[in-house]
């Protein structure tokens, strides 16, 4: 008794992918947990400006804007 080649390929895919599902699920949960903690950290800082937490190239703060230039109208700080 023979089966269709597509069905055999599906069975092979299931045999190879199903054992990896717990690791994929755990990595996804860990990643989401880290992002949630990072969002809480950004929200707790309460800066009055828009914050771009994932912009690691041009970080902004109270003195520099997101273009790396001194902020205008920062009350002499």
Jmol script that loads the backbone (N, CA, C; Angstrom):
load data "model"
ATOM      1  N   UNK A   1       0.844  -1.167   0.000  1.00  0.00           N
ATOM      2  CA  UNK A   1       0.000   0.000   0.000  1.00  0.00           C
ATOM      3  C   UNK A   1       0.895   1.236   0.000  1.00  0.00           C
ATOM      4  N   UNK A   2       0.676   2.107  -0.933  1.00  0.00           N
ATOM      5  CA  UNK A   2       1.517   3.298  -1.056  1.00  0.00           C
ATOM      6  C   UNK A   2       0.697   4.542  -0.720  1.00  0.00           C
ATOM      7  N   UNK A   3       1.420   5.566  -0.301  1.00  0.00           N
ATOM      8  CA  UNK A   3       0.762   6.838   0.007  1.00  0.00           C
ATOM      9  C   UNK A   3       1.240   7.894  -0.978  1.00  0.00           C
ATOM     10  N   UNK A   4       0.558   8.994  -0.995  1.00  0.00           N
ATOM     11  CA  UNK A   4       0.922  10.085  -1.893  1.00  0.00           C
ATOM     12  C   UNK A   4       2.225  10.721  -1.408  1.00  0.00           C
ATOM     13  N   UNK A   5       3.055  11.206  -2.335  1.00  0.00           N
ATOM     14  CA  UNK A   5       4.311  11.839  -1.918  1.00  0.00           C
ATOM     15  C   UNK A   5       4.089  13.071  -1.043  1.00  0.00           C
ATOM     16  N   UNK A   6       3.023  13.805  -1.300  1.00  0.00           N
ATOM     17  CA  UNK A   6       2.744  14.981  -0.485  1.00  0.00           C
ATOM     18  C   UNK A   6       2.435  14.619   0.951  1.00  0.00           C
ATOM     19  N   UNK A   7       1.733  13.517   1.136  1.00  0.00           N
ATOM     20  CA  UNK A   7       1.409  13.059   2.478  1.00  0.00           C
ATOM     21  C   UNK A   7       2.663  12.589   3.206  1.00  0.00           C
ATOM     22  N   UNK A   8       3.551  11.930   2.484  1.00  0.00           N
ATOM     23  CA  UNK A   8       4.810  11.493   3.094  1.00  0.00           C
ATOM     24  C   UNK A   8       5.645  12.708   3.508  1.00  0.00           C
ATOM     25  N   UNK A   9       5.645  13.730   2.680  1.00  0.00           N
ATOM     26  CA  UNK A   9       6.390  14.942   3.021  1.00  0.00           C
ATOM     27  C   UNK A   9       5.785  15.616   4.249  1.00  0.00           C
ATOM     28  N   UNK A  10       4.452  15.623   4.344  1.00  0.00           N
ATOM     29  CA  UNK A  10       3.792  16.207   5.511  1.00  0.00           C
ATOM     30  C   UNK A  10       4.136  15.418   6.772  1.00  0.00           C
ATOM     31  N   UNK A  11       4.158  14.104   6.673  1.00  0.00           N
ATOM     32  CA  UNK A  11       4.518  13.280   7.830  1.00  0.00           C
ATOM     33  C   UNK A  11       5.955  13.535   8.251  1.00  0.00           C
ATOM     34  N   UNK A  12       6.851  13.656   7.296  1.00  0.00           N
ATOM     35  CA  UNK A  12       8.253  13.940   7.611  1.00  0.00           C
ATOM     36  C   UNK A  12       8.385  15.310   8.279  1.00  0.00           C
ATOM     37  N   UNK A  13       7.653  16.282   7.776  1.00  0.00           N
ATOM     38  CA  UNK A  13       7.692  17.623   8.365  1.00  0.00           C
ATOM     39  C   UNK A  13       7.191  17.597   9.807  1.00  0.00           C
ATOM     40  N   UNK A  14       6.106  16.874  10.051  1.00  0.00           N
ATOM     41  CA  UNK A  14       5.591  16.769  11.417  1.00  0.00           C
ATOM     42  C   UNK A  14       6.589  16.084  12.338  1.00  0.00           C
ATOM     43  N   UNK A  15       7.231  15.034  11.856  1.00  0.00           N
ATOM     44  CA  UNK A  15       8.202  14.319  12.687  1.00  0.00           C
ATOM     45  C   UNK A  15       9.386  15.205  13.052  1.00  0.00           C
ATOM     46  N   UNK A  16       9.773  16.101  12.157  1.00  0.00           N
ATOM     47  CA  UNK A  16      10.925  16.952  12.422  1.00  0.00           C
ATOM     48  C   UNK A  16      10.562  18.209  13.207  1.00  0.00           C
ATOM     49  N   UNK A  17       9.345  18.712  13.053  1.00  0.00           N
ATOM     50  CA  UNK A  17       8.981  19.990  13.664  1.00  0.00           C
ATOM     51  C   UNK A  17       8.338  19.866  15.039  1.00  0.00           C
ATOM     52  N   UNK A  18       7.555  18.842  15.267  1.00  0.00           N
ATOM     53  CA  UNK A  18       6.816  18.731  16.524  1.00  0.00           C
ATOM     54  C   UNK A  18       7.735  18.677  17.742  1.00  0.00           C
ATOM     55  N   UNK A  19       8.863  17.954  17.728  1.00  0.00           N
ATOM     56  CA  UNK A  19       9.722  17.964  18.919  1.00  0.00           C
ATOM     57  C   UNK A  19      10.329  19.332  19.233  1.00  0.00           C
ATOM     58  N   UNK A  20      10.363  20.239  18.270  1.00  0.00           N
ATOM     59  CA  UNK A  20      10.951  21.556  18.499  1.00  0.00           C
ATOM     60  C   UNK A  20       9.946  22.558  19.047  1.00  0.00           C
ATOM     61  N   UNK A  21       8.670  22.217  19.043  1.00  0.00           N
ATOM     62  CA  UNK A  21       7.643  23.171  19.462  1.00  0.00           C
ATOM     63  C   UNK A  21       7.813  23.665  20.901  1.00  0.00           C
ATOM     64  N   UNK A  22       8.132  22.825  21.886  1.00  0.00           N
ATOM     65  CA  UNK A  22       8.320  23.380  23.237  1.00  0.00           C
ATOM     66  C   UNK A  22       9.457  24.396  23.315  1.00  0.00           C
ATOM     67  N   UNK A  23      10.536  24.150  22.599  1.00  0.00           N
ATOM     68  CA  UNK A  23      11.651  25.102  22.620  1.00  0.00           C
ATOM     69  C   UNK A  23      11.256  26.412  21.946  1.00  0.00           C
ATOM     70  N   UNK A  24      10.528  26.334  20.850  1.00  0.00           N
ATOM     71  CA  UNK A  24      10.071  27.543  20.158  1.00  0.00           C
ATOM     72  C   UNK A  24       9.109  28.322  21.048  1.00  0.00           C
ATOM     73  N   UNK A  25       8.196  27.617  21.687  1.00  0.00           N
ATOM     74  CA  UNK A  25       7.224  28.265  22.568  1.00  0.00           C
ATOM     75  C   UNK A  25       7.913  28.926  23.762  1.00  0.00           C
ATOM     76  N   UNK A  26       8.881  28.237  24.361  1.00  0.00           N
ATOM     77  CA  UNK A  26       9.592  28.798  25.513  1.00  0.00           C
ATOM     78  C   UNK A  26      10.404  30.027  25.111  1.00  0.00           C
ATOM     79  N   UNK A  27      11.056  29.979  23.957  1.00  0.00           N
ATOM     80  CA  UNK A  27      11.834  31.132  23.501  1.00  0.00           C
ATOM     81  C   UNK A  27      10.920  32.324  23.224  1.00  0.00           C
ATOM     82  N   UNK A  28       9.753  32.062  22.655  1.00  0.00           N
ATOM     83  CA  UNK A  28       8.806  33.138  22.372  1.00  0.00           C
ATOM     84  C   UNK A  28       8.285  33.754  23.669  1.00  0.00           C
ATOM     85  N   UNK A  29       7.970  32.926  24.657  1.00  0.00           N
ATOM     86  CA  UNK A  29       7.503  33.445  25.956  1.00  0.00           C
ATOM     87  C   UNK A  29       8.587  34.275  26.630  1.00  0.00           C
ATOM     88  N   UNK A  30       9.829  33.798  26.594  1.00  0.00           N
ATOM     89  CA  UNK A  30      10.928  34.529  27.213  1.00  0.00           C
ATOM     90  C   UNK A  30      11.141  35.872  26.523  1.00  0.00           C
ATOM     91  N   UNK A  31      11.058  35.884  25.187  1.00  0.00           N
ATOM     92  CA  UNK A  31      11.220  37.126  24.429  1.00  0.00           C
ATOM     93  C   UNK A  31      10.101  38.112  24.777  1.00  0.00           C
ATOM     94  N   UNK A  32       8.861  37.628  24.831  1.00  0.00           N
ATOM     95  CA  UNK A  32       7.739  38.508  25.168  1.00  0.00           C
ATOM     96  C   UNK A  32       7.858  39.043  26.587  1.00  0.00           C
ATOM     97  N   UNK A  33       8.341  38.225  27.511  1.00  0.00           N
ATOM     98  CA  UNK A  33       8.541  38.660  28.895  1.00  0.00           C
ATOM     99  C   UNK A  33       9.598  39.762  28.971  1.00  0.00           C
ATOM    100  N   UNK A  34      10.690  39.602  28.234  1.00  0.00           N
ATOM    101  CA  UNK A  34      11.731  40.629  28.218  1.00  0.00           C
ATOM    102  C   UNK A  34      11.207  41.933  27.635  1.00  0.00           C
ATOM    103  N   UNK A  35      10.435  41.855  26.557  1.00  0.00           N
ATOM    104  CA  UNK A  35       9.882  43.063  25.946  1.00  0.00           C
ATOM    105  C   UNK A  35       8.891  43.744  26.890  1.00  0.00           C
ATOM    106  N   UNK A  36       8.104  42.953  27.630  1.00  0.00           N
ATOM    107  CA  UNK A  36       7.167  43.536  28.582  1.00  0.00           C
ATOM    108  C   UNK A  36       7.911  44.277  29.685  1.00  0.00           C
ATOM    109  N   UNK A  37       8.974  43.683  30.207  1.00  0.00           N
ATOM    110  CA  UNK A  37       9.768  44.364  31.231  1.00  0.00           C
ATOM    111  C   UNK A  37      10.396  45.640  30.689  1.00  0.00           C
ATOM    112  N   UNK A  38      10.845  45.596  29.445  1.00  0.00           N
ATOM    113  CA  UNK A  38      11.441  46.790  28.847  1.00  0.00           C
ATOM    114  C   UNK A  38      10.390  47.889  28.673  1.00  0.00           C
ATOM    115  N   UNK A  39       9.178  47.509  28.280  1.00  0.00           N
ATOM    116  CA  UNK A  39       8.107  48.499  28.144  1.00  0.00           C
ATOM    117  C   UNK A  39       7.747  49.111  29.496  1.00  0.00           C
ATOM    118  N   UNK A  40       7.722  48.290  30.550  1.00  0.00           N
ATOM    119  CA  UNK A  40       7.455  48.823  31.886  1.00  0.00           C
ATOM    120  C   UNK A  40       8.545  49.789  32.318  1.00  0.00           C
ATOM    121  N   UNK A  41       9.784  49.456  31.985  1.00  0.00           N
ATOM    122  CA  UNK A  41      10.891  50.330  32.361  1.00  0.00           C
ATOM    123  C   UNK A  41      10.785  51.672  31.640  1.00  0.00           C
ATOM    124  N   UNK A  42      10.438  51.647  30.364  1.00  0.00           N
ATOM    125  CA  UNK A  42      10.298  52.883  29.595  1.00  0.00           C
ATOM    126  C   UNK A  42       9.108  53.691  30.112  1.00  0.00           C
ATOM    127  N   UNK A  43       8.009  53.008  30.437  1.00  0.00           N
ATOM    128  CA  UNK A  43       6.818  53.713  30.914  1.00  0.00           C
ATOM    129  C   UNK A  43       7.035  54.313  32.295  1.00  0.00           C
ATOM    130  N   UNK A  44       7.886  53.707  33.097  1.00  0.00           N
ATOM    131  CA  UNK A  44       8.104  54.215  34.452  1.00  0.00           C
ATOM    132  C   UNK A  44       9.043  55.415  34.485  1.00  0.00           C
ATOM    133  N   UNK A  45       9.767  55.690  33.402  1.00  0.00           N
ATOM    134  CA  UNK A  45      10.684  56.826  33.390  1.00  0.00           C
ATOM    135  C   UNK A  45       9.943  58.148  33.318  1.00  0.00           C
ATOM    136  N   UNK A  46       8.781  58.164  32.717  1.00  0.00           N
ATOM    137  CA  UNK A  46       7.913  59.338  32.624  1.00  0.00           C
ATOM    138  C   UNK A  46       8.621  60.558  32.062  1.00  0.00           C
ATOM    139  N   UNK A  47       9.291  60.391  30.950  1.00  0.00           N
ATOM    140  CA  UNK A  47       9.830  61.557  30.266  1.00  0.00           C
ATOM    141  C   UNK A  47       8.681  62.221  29.521  1.00  0.00           C
ATOM    142  N   UNK A  48       8.760  63.512  29.366  1.00  0.00           N
ATOM    143  CA  UNK A  48       7.696  64.227  28.698  1.00  0.00           C
ATOM    144  C   UNK A  48       7.779  64.131  27.191  1.00  0.00           C
ATOM    145  N   UNK A  49       8.749  63.422  26.697  1.00  0.00           N
ATOM    146  CA  UNK A  49       8.985  63.365  25.265  1.00  0.00           C
ATOM    147  C   UNK A  49       8.750  61.951  24.747  1.00  0.00           C
ATOM    148  N   UNK A  50       8.664  61.841  23.450  1.00  0.00           N
ATOM    149  CA  UNK A  50       8.533  60.532  22.820  1.00  0.00           C
ATOM    150  C   UNK A  50       9.863  59.799  22.961  1.00  0.00           C
ATOM    151  N   UNK A  51       9.799  58.558  23.401  1.00  0.00           N
ATOM    152  CA  UNK A  51      11.008  57.767  23.607  1.00  0.00           C
ATOM    153  C   UNK A  51      11.027  56.652  22.577  1.00  0.00           C
ATOM    154  N   UNK A  52      12.176  56.435  21.988  1.00  0.00           N
ATOM    155  CA  UNK A  52      12.354  55.357  21.022  1.00  0.00           C
ATOM    156  C   UNK A  52      13.281  54.315  21.643  1.00  0.00           C
ATOM    157  N   UNK A  53      12.755  53.329  22.367  1.00  0.00           N
ATOM    158  CA  UNK A  53      13.625  52.413  23.107  1.00  0.00           C
ATOM    159  C   UNK A  53      14.429  51.478  22.219  1.00  0.00           C
ATOM    160  N   UNK A  54      14.000  51.239  20.988  1.00  0.00           N
ATOM    161  CA  UNK A  54      14.711  50.297  20.135  1.00  0.00           C
ATOM    162  C   UNK A  54      15.704  50.984  19.211  1.00  0.00           C
ATOM    163  N   UNK A  55      15.835  52.305  19.317  1.00  0.00           N
ATOM    164  CA  UNK A  55      16.796  53.036  18.505  1.00  0.00           C
ATOM    165  C   UNK A  55      18.121  53.072  19.254  1.00  0.00           C
ATOM    166  N   UNK A  56      18.997  52.124  18.952  1.00  0.00           N
ATOM    167  CA  UNK A  56      20.279  52.037  19.648  1.00  0.00           C
ATOM    168  C   UNK A  56      21.356  52.854  18.953  1.00  0.00           C
ATOM    169  N   UNK A  57      21.081  53.330  17.756  1.00  0.00           N
ATOM    170  CA  UNK A  57      22.082  54.086  17.013  1.00  0.00           C
ATOM    171  C   UNK A  57      22.075  55.539  17.454  1.00  0.00           C
ATOM    172  N   UNK A  58      20.917  56.161  17.465  1.00  0.00           N
ATOM    173  CA  UNK A  58      20.789  57.570  17.842  1.00  0.00           C
ATOM    174  C   UNK A  58      19.931  57.670  19.091  1.00  0.00           C
ATOM    175  N   UNK A  59      20.551  57.474  20.226  1.00  0.00           N
ATOM    176  CA  UNK A  59      19.791  57.558  21.472  1.00  0.00           C
ATOM    177  C   UNK A  59      19.518  59.016  21.807  1.00  0.00           C
ATOM    178  N   UNK A  60      18.341  59.269  22.345  1.00  0.00           N
ATOM    179  CA  UNK A  60      17.981  60.622  22.738  1.00  0.00           C
ATOM    180  C   UNK A  60      17.842  60.683  24.249  1.00  0.00           C
ATOM    181  N   UNK A  61      18.079  61.857  24.787  1.00  0.00           N
ATOM    182  CA  UNK A  61      17.921  62.078  26.221  1.00  0.00           C
ATOM    183  C   UNK A  61      17.445  63.503  26.432  1.00  0.00           C
ATOM    184  N   UNK A  62      17.619  64.016  27.639  1.00  0.00           N
ATOM    185  CA  UNK A  62      17.127  65.364  27.940  1.00  0.00           C
ATOM    186  C   UNK A  62      17.928  66.451  27.241  1.00  0.00           C
ATOM    187  N   UNK A  63      19.182  66.179  26.893  1.00  0.00           N
ATOM    188  CA  UNK A  63      20.043  67.191  26.285  1.00  0.00           C
ATOM    189  C   UNK A  63      20.057  67.066  24.764  1.00  0.00           C
ATOM    190  N   UNK A  64      20.077  65.826  24.248  1.00  0.00           N
ATOM    191  CA  UNK A  64      20.152  65.598  22.807  1.00  0.00           C
ATOM    192  C   UNK A  64      18.820  65.088  22.278  1.00  0.00           C
ATOM    193  N   UNK A  65      18.456  65.556  21.088  1.00  0.00           N
ATOM    194  CA  UNK A  65      17.256  65.027  20.464  1.00  0.00           C
ATOM    195  C   UNK A  65      17.610  63.755  19.692  1.00  0.00           C
ATOM    196  N   UNK A  66      16.642  63.194  18.972  1.00  0.00           N
ATOM    197  CA  UNK A  66      16.903  61.915  18.314  1.00  0.00           C
ATOM    198  C   UNK A  66      17.830  62.038  17.115  1.00  0.00           C
ATOM    199  N   UNK A  67      18.108  63.247  16.674  1.00  0.00           N
ATOM    200  CA  UNK A  67      19.071  63.447  15.593  1.00  0.00           C
ATOM    201  C   UNK A  67      20.481  63.665  16.124  1.00  0.00           C
ATOM    202  N   UNK A  68      20.641  63.695  17.443  1.00  0.00           N
ATOM    203  CA  UNK A  68      21.951  63.893  18.036  1.00  0.00           C
ATOM    204  C   UNK A  68      22.316  65.350  18.226  1.00  0.00           C
ATOM    205  N   UNK A  69      21.375  66.240  17.977  1.00  0.00           N
ATOM    206  CA  UNK A  69      21.620  67.675  18.130  1.00  0.00           C
ATOM    207  C   UNK A  69      21.119  68.137  19.489  1.00  0.00           C
ATOM    208  N   UNK A  70      21.669  69.245  19.995  1.00  0.00           N
ATOM    209  CA  UNK A  70      21.158  69.765  21.273  1.00  0.00           C
ATOM    210  C   UNK A  70      19.688  70.149  21.147  1.00  0.00           C
ATOM    211  N   UNK A  71      18.933  69.854  22.173  1.00  0.00           N
ATOM    212  CA  UNK A  71      17.505  70.177  22.152  1.00  0.00           C
ATOM    213  C   UNK A  71      17.293  71.684  22.229  1.00  0.00           C
ATOM    214  N   UNK A  72      16.304  72.147  21.500  1.00  0.00           N
ATOM    215  CA  UNK A  72      15.899  73.547  21.601  1.00  0.00           C
ATOM    216  C   UNK A  72      14.894  73.677  22.730  1.00  0.00           C
ATOM    217  N   UNK A  73      14.889  74.814  23.341  1.00  0.00           N
ATOM    218  CA  UNK A  73      13.892  75.154  24.353  1.00  0.00           C
ATOM    219  C   UNK A  73      13.916  74.171  25.525  1.00  0.00           C
ATOM    220  N   UNK A  74      15.114  73.844  26.000  1.00  0.00           N
ATOM    221  CA  UNK A  74      15.180  72.943  27.151  1.00  0.00           C
ATOM    222  C   UNK A  74      15.435  73.709  28.443  1.00  0.00           C
ATOM    223  N   UNK A  75      15.099  74.990  28.449  1.00  0.00           N
ATOM    224  CA  UNK A  75      15.165  75.845  29.645  1.00  0.00           C
ATOM    225  C   UNK A  75      16.564  75.920  30.232  1.00  0.00           C
ATOM    226  N   UNK A  76      17.565  75.966  29.387  1.00  0.00           N
ATOM    227  CA  UNK A  76      18.929  76.173  29.836  1.00  0.00           C
ATOM    228  C   UNK A  76      19.556  75.001  30.557  1.00  0.00           C
ATOM    229  N   UNK A  77      19.054  73.833  30.389  1.00  0.00           N
ATOM    230  CA  UNK A  77      19.623  72.662  31.068  1.00  0.00           C
ATOM    231  C   UNK A  77      20.832  72.150  30.333  1.00  0.00           C
TER     232      UNK A  77
END
end "model"
wireframe off; spacefill off
backbone 0.3
color backbone group
